[in-house]
Amino acid sequence: MTIDLAVIALYLAGMVALGWWGMRRTRDKSDYLVAGRRLGPFMYSGTMAAVVLGGASTIGGVGLGYTYGLSGAWMVGAIGVGIILLHAFFARRISRLRVYTVAQMLDLRYGGNSRAVSGLVMWGYTFMLTVPSTLAFSTVFSGLFDMPRAVAIILGGAIVVTYSTLGGMWSVTLTDMAQFLIKTFGLLLILTPVAVWHAGGLSGMHESLGPGHFSPFGIGGGTIATYFLIYALGILIGQDIWQRVFTGRNDATVTGGGLGAGVYCLVYAVAGALIGTSAAVLFPGLDNPDDAFSLIVADTLPTGLAGLVLAAALSAVMSTASGALIACSAVTSTDLLPEVRRLWRRGAPSGGAPSADGAAEGERDEVASNRITTLVLGAGTIAVSLLVDDVVAGLTVAYNILVGGLLVAILGGLVWRRGTRPGALASMLVGAATVIATMAAKGMLANEAIYYGLGASLAAYIAVSLASAPTAPAVLDAWQRRVRGEPDPDADGRGADPDSPSADRTTPVASDEGAG
């Protein structure tokens, strides 16, 4: 127990140290929110995998494997498919936009200002995404220590908030890489084979549990379809995911690194299901399937290795929590606060980031403001996490809001020229309202919520777009230039990025090795 405690303590101290290192690399808003757009393929792939494989994917994925056997892999598998689709078809164009948030992309595509609506929907998603990962700290810490739930959530959450606040995306990137390596070694290479061996191997598990636990569709076709609608499609449009896409230094990095991350997620999905199935053999009849992870670690691994594997679980939890937190901070500081200032007439009109030639003092003030925003949001996340019980339910609510509210407007803008700003706004409002109303009527985990929300959103988008005037040709031309990675000579700064393609950055591009 003492050795396990030392391993966990060393890991937590290392995360804070990496956060401090990241702070020293952070000089402006671009560094704080998108790591200066300088990541190479290895770091990009590792951080992309880390951000999507969090507490719900790890502890919740093992719990699904415990209940449904190998078919419990479909939830995390849908996430992996979403990562592959994103990087095969959309990521290059998204990266070339050189913005900070999804709402800025919508402003560029449709013209005008849509941030009040899209920013609120995305804020709800990113905030709720942080909650299940923060909540998962209680499950992980209980694997070694008799720690009360509230204390575990506060301790784990405080560490994530600390390193995320210090250095923003640079700190998150550096910690993500450490977390990616730890969970690859601890969960994939150690716990998975050890758990299967203790459960009697695949043949012994099949004999103990019967064929139902090994049916690829045992979880149900409707549930599998819903997972793909929520998670695979949600991955395509999530702020936390796009913010990682913005960190890639070029098209090759984004495509190659992203496809590698997607394949890694598929392997991770199968591993989690195997661990859960092994736990079903060793610990039948658990009231809470999410307890399967900590029990199998404590039962099958010796002292020291148990601490390492629980550190790997903490890695999974922290990577998603920090990624969602910095995404929520970006939406708040870039999309929502400027709208509040505009409405209150206390600041500049809603627009993009400061100009490329802003003063160094202004850049420092902006980073300080982002740090305060991250800190406040982190404290709020911890408070909400103390009130929520279900890891997978929290993740489902987050993705329902995202997909039902924003999927049609975003993908429609990427593939349909006739889509208009009124159509996009209508789809966001109608889709989000339909999802929330359905969840309230039928329960948070009801499959109908995403189907009704998407259907209503799509109908509103098409109908209102066709009934409204087409998007101005000048707006579409500027959009196409940005998608191709060309500077827009007529841009007025709305939704633009200070490190636009034409900006002259004096800092050399960092390689993977130089960045961490």
N, C-alpha and C positions, 0 to 999 in steps of 0.2 A: 504493500500500500504506500509506503514511503517513497519507493522508487516511482510508482505511478504518479504520485502527487508531484514529485520533482519534474517528471516529464511534462505534465500539464502546465506547471508553473513556468518552466523554461519556454514552452511554446507560447504562452500568453505574453511573457516578457518580450519574446522575439517579435511578436506582432506589434507591440507598442514601439519597439526600437525601429522596426521597418517604417512605421508611421512617422517617426521623427526624421528618418532619412528622407522619406518622401517629402516632408515639409521643406527640407533644404533644397529640393529640386523645383519647388513651386514658386514661380515669380509672377504669374499673371493668370487671368481667367482661363486661358487656353490650357495652361498647365494644370490648374485646379480641377477643371471639368472634363478634359479629354486628354490628359497626359501629354500635351503639346503636339498631339497627332504624330507621334514619332515611334510607335511600337513596331518591331519587326515580327516576322512570322511566328517564332517560337513563343514569345511573350504574348502575342495576340491570341494564339491558339489556347495557351494555358489560361489566360484571364477570361476568355470567352467561355471555356468549359467550366471554369470555377464559378462564374456568376450565375449560371443556370442550374448547377448541381449543388443545391443548398440543403437546408434541413428537411424540407418537404420531399426532395428527391432522394435523400439518403435515409433518414429515419422513417419518413412516410413511405418511401419505396420499399424498404424492408418490411414495414407493416403490411403493405399490400401483398408482398410475397408471402408473408405469414398467413394471410387470410385466403388468398386466391391462387397461391403457387406461382408457377412461372408466368402465368398471364398477368401477374401483378407488375410485370416489366413494362406494360403498355404505356403507363403514364410518363415515365422517364423516357421511354422510347419515342413517344410523340414529341417530346422536347428535342431529342436528337434529330428527328426528321425535320422539325421546324428550323433548326440551325442549318441543316444541309440545304433546305429550300431557300432560306434567306441568302446564303452565300453563293448559291448556284445562280440565282436569278435577280436579286435586288441589291445586295450589299455594295457592289461597286458604285452603282448610281447614288446610293445613300451616302457613301463616303465622300463622293465628289461634291455634295451639296455644301459641305464645310459649315454646318450649323451646329448648334449645341443641343437642340431639343426637337422632338417630333412636331410640336406646335409651330416652330419656325419653318419647318418643311411645309406645313399646310399653308402658311402665309405666303411662302414663295410660290407654291403651285397655284393657289386659288386667288391670290391678290387680297388686299384688304387686311383685316385683323380678325383672326378666329381664335386668338389665344385664350380669351376668357372661358370659352366652352371647352376646347380641346385640352387646355392646360388643366382645368378642373378635373376632367375625366382621367387624364394621365396622372395627375397628382393622387387621385383616389387609388389608382392601380399601384403606383410605386410605394405609396405609404402602406397599403395593405400587404404588399409583397414583403415588406420589411418585417411585418408582424410575425408570420409563421416561423421565419428563421430565428428571430429573437426568442420566440416561445420555445423553440427546440433546445435552447440551452438547458432548460430544466431536465429534459430527457437525457442529454449527454452527461451532465454532471452527476446525475443520480447513478450512473454506471460505476462510479468509483467512490463517491462521497455521499454521505447521508446529509445532503444539503437541501434545505427547504426550497420549494419551487420558486418563490418570490426572490430569494437571495440569488439563486442561480441565474434567473432572468436579468436581474439588475447587474450582477457581476459581468456576465457575458456581454450584455448590451452596452455597458459602460466602456468596455475595452474596444468594441467595434466603433462606438461613437468617438472615442478618443483618437484612434488612429485615422479614422475617416475625416474627422474635423481638422486634424493637423495638416495633412498634405493633400486632401482631396483625391483625385483620380491617380496621382502618382503613388500615394500611400496605398490606395486600394489595389493598384496594379502590382506593386512589390509584394504586398501581403498575399494577394491572389496567387502569385507564382509560387510562393512558399507553400501555400495551402494546397495548390494543385499537385505539387510533388509529394507532399505528406499523405494526401488521401489516395493518390495513385499507389504509393507503397503500402500504406496501412490497410486500406479497404480492398483494393483489387488484388494485390500480391500476397497479403497476409491473411486477412479475415475470410475472404471468399473460399480459398482452398481449405483452410483449417475448419471452417464451419461445415462444409460439405463432407469432409473426412469424419468429423465427429458425429455427423448424422448418418453415417454408414455408406457414404458415397451415393451416387445417383441411383443405383439399383436398390440400395437399402432404403433410401428416401421414398422411392416409388412403391416398394413393398409396404412401408409403414403408412403411407398416406393414400395410396390408391391412385388410379389414373387421373382423377379429377384435378389434382394439384399440378399435373403435368400437361393438361390440355392448354393449347395456346390461346383458346378463346373462352376459357372458363370464367373470366370476369364478366363476360356478356358483350355481345356485339354492340348494343346501344351505348354501353359505357366506353368501349374502345372508340367508337365514332365521336363521342363527346370529348374524350381526351384529345383527339386530333383537332377537333374544332376549337377547343379552348387553348391547348398548349402549343400545338404545331402552328396554328394561325396566330396565336398570341405572341409567339416568339418573333414573328415577322414584323411586329409593330411596337414592341415594348420599348419604352424609353431607356430602361436599364441595358437592353441589348443594343439598341442603336448607339447609345453612348460608348459602348465598346467598339462598335464599327467605326465611330469617329476617331478612335485612337490609332487606327492602322495608318502606316506612313505611305502606302501606295496600293494600287489595285491587286498586285500579286500577293501582298501580305494579307489583304482582306479575304481574297478568294481561297488561297491555299490554307492559311491559318484557320479560317472559319470551317472549311470542309473537314479538316483534321479534328477540330473540336466536336463537330457533329458525330463523327465516327466514334470518338471517345465516349460521347454520351450514350450511344447505343450499347457499347460494351459495359458501361456503368449500369445501365438499366438491367441487363441480364444478371450482373453480379449482385445487385440489390435483391432481385427476385430469388436468386439462389440462396442468399443469406437468410432471407425471410422463410423460405421453404425449409431450410435446415432447422431454423428455430421452431417451426411447427412440429417437427419430429421431436426435438429435445424438450420443448416447453408447451405441451398441448393445453388448450383451454384458457389462454390468457384473456382477461377482461378487456385490456387495451392492447391492440396489436402493436402500437408504437413502442411498447416496452420491450418488444422482442430484440431490438438492437442492443440495448444495454445489457440484457440478460445473457445473450449469446457471447458478448465480449467478455463479461465477467466469468462465464462458465468454461470457455474454451481456450482462453489465452493466458499465458503465465504473466506474472508481475513484470512490468517493464513494457512488454509488447501490448498488454491491455492499455496501458497509458498512452502508447504511441497510436493505437487504433482509435482510442477516444479523442486523442488530439486530431486525428484525421477527420473524425465526425465533427469536431469543433471547427476544423478547417472548412468543411462543407457548409456548415451553418453560417460562419462568419463571412465567407466569400459572397454569398447571396445577400446577407443582411447589409454588408457594406456597399455592395453594388447598388442595391435598391435605395439605400439611404442617400448616396451621392446623386443618383438619378432624381430622387424626390427633391433634393436640394437644387439641382439644376433647373427643374421645372418651376420651383418656387421662385428662385432668384431671377430667372430669365423670362418666364412667361407670366407669373401671377403678380409678383410684387410691382413690376412696371405698370401693370393694369391698375393696381390699387393706387399707386402714386398719381397716375393720370386722372383717375376718377376723383381723387382728393385734391388734385391740382397742386401737389407738393413736389413734383419733380418733372422731368422731361417727359414728352409724349411717349406712349408705348412704342417700342422699337427694338432694335437689336442691341448688340453689345457695343462698347465704346469703339471709337475709330482706331485704326491701326497705329496711328502716331500719337496715341494718348500718352500722357505723362506717366513716368514711372510711379510717381506718388499716387496718381489715380488708380493705377493697376494694383498697388499695394492695398489701397482702400477697398477696392473691389474684392480682392482675395479675402481681406478681413471680414467684409460683409458676407461672403459666401461661407466662411467658417462659422460665423454666428448663426446663419441659417441652418447649416448642417447640425450644429450643436442643439438648437432648439427642436428641430425635427427629430433628432435622435432621442432626446428626452421624452418627447411625445410618443414615440414608438415604444419605448420601454413601458410607459404608463399604460398604453392600450394593450400591450402583450400580457400584462398582469391580469387582464380581464377576459382573455380568450383562452380556450382550452384545446381546440382541434387544429393540428398543424395543416392537414390536407384541406380542411374546410376553409381556412384562411387563404390558402393559395388559390383555391377554386373561386372564391369571391373576387379576388384581385383580377384573375384572368377573365372572369365573366364580365366585369366592368370594362376591362380593356377591349376585349374582342367585340362585345356587343356595342360599345360606344364608338370605337375608332377604326376598326378594321376596314369597313366599307369606304370611309372617307379617305383613308391613307392609300389602300391598294387601288381604289378607284382613281385617285389622282395620279398614280403611277402608270395606269394602263388605259384610261379612258379620257381622251381630250375633251369630251363634251361635258364632263363633270364640272360643276360650278360651285362657287362659295356658298350660295344659299342651299344647294343640295347637300354639301358637306356638313353645314351646320345642322340642317334638318336631320340628317342621318345620325349625327352624334347625339343630339337631344332625344330623338325618338328611340334609338337603340339603347342608350344608357337607361332611359326611363323604363323601357320595357323589361330589361334585364332585372333592374331593381324591384319592379313591381312583381315580376314572376317569382323571384327569390323570396320576397315577402309573403306571397300567397302559397307557394308550394314547398318552401324550404331552401336553405342555402345550397344544398347539394343536388337540387332537382335538375335533371338533364334538360328539361324544357326551357329553362331560362336562356341558355345560349341559342337555342334554335329560334325561339320567338324573337329574341333581341336581334339576331342577325337578319331574320326575315323582314322585320319591321324597318331596320336600318337600311337594308338594300332597297326596299320599296320606296322609302322616303327619298333616298339619294337619287334614284332614277327619275321619279316623278317630279321632284322639285327642280332637278337639274334641267330636265327637258322643258319645264314650264318657265324657267328663268333665262335671262340673256346669257349667251356663251361667254366664257372667260375672255377678257380682252387679249387680242393677239400679242400686244407688247408684253403682257404678263407671261403668256405661254412661251414666247421667244426667250425671255430672260430665264425662265425655268429650264428650257432645253439647253441653253448655254451653261447653266450651272450643273445640270446633270452630266454634260460632256466634260466637265472640269474646266471650262473656260471662264475667265473673269467677265463680269458683267459691267461694261463701261457706263451703263446708265443707272446702276444700282444706287439707291438713295440711302442705303444703310438699314432699311427695314428687314429684320430677320437675318441680316448679314453677320458675318463673323470677322473679328479683327484680324484673324490669320487667314484671310481669304486667299485664293490661288495667286493673286497678284501681290500680296503683301510680301515685304522683304524681311524675313526672319534671319537674324544674324546668328542664331544658335545652330550649330551643326546638327544634322540628323543623327540620332543615337542608334546604335545597333542594339540587338538583344543583350549582348554581353555587357555593353556599357551601361545599359539601363537596369541591370540587376543581376 
